Amino acid sequence: MAGDTKQRTARLSGRASGRHSADRDLSGFREVQRLAYECAEAVAAQLRPGVTEREAARMQREWLRERGVRDWFHLPFAWFGDRTAFANFKIPLQFFPTNRKLEPGMPFILDMAPVHKGYAADIGYSGSLGLNPVQDRLMSDLQAHRVLILEQVREGRSLREIYENVERLMTRQGYANRHRAYPFGVIAHKIDRVKERRWSPTAFGFGTQSLKGLAGDALHGHREGWSPLWSPYHFSDHPPQPGLWAVEPHLGFRGTGAKFEEILVVTDSQDPEESAFWLDDDLPHVRRWAEEKAA
């Protein structure tokens, strides 16, 4: 497993120094990412017909708070039915959970970004209440996007070029690019350590500490010619900066959506395998693909 079995000694960012610091940071981020996916699986197992998006979002918050989470990059989201494909989403407020009720066979996506012990994660988990062959196919076809993204980051391509190539792959597969509906059309954003506080307020669903960090990266990047947002626009026309990126390719097909979201590590190493790698290969969607291959 890439995130667990190799020692990663390259510099992750200007703030990380030394092998032990880098390894400790990766372990902390891996721990909170696994905690978030454990939450997603636990909540998904409790979903029943009639549960609303708001109730599913609250279930995620409560599960994580019981395990010590007090801060967020963003509060949990839940999308049901055609909202998994962001059908007719026009304004940011439409991303927030609604009273849409879950029905048998309906697809869902759970999305959460907890901060724990100063480490942040941002994950997306796709599933359905019972069988949903369309979403199953979407999930299977997402594997090619995970492979493509890693290969092209290692080749040193710009964020904008990789974004366009991911979109081309989606088109060849017969799908719509639904991360285009996100603010700035992003497929990913940088994440970092977050200073722990006793009281961590949120604004518009986002943790203020995390927003400050992202804004600081944006200002710093603007001065140096890079962006913490991975988008199809000119400001992302550069290779990814060393650090951690929460990546979320999102496919849509006729009112059904599916995505994964996980941390990609980018370093300044000249060794291609060390220059970029997924933080953890022991995640639900990766295990799913391994089981499909073995079947």
Disulfide bonds with the S-S distance in Angstrom:
none
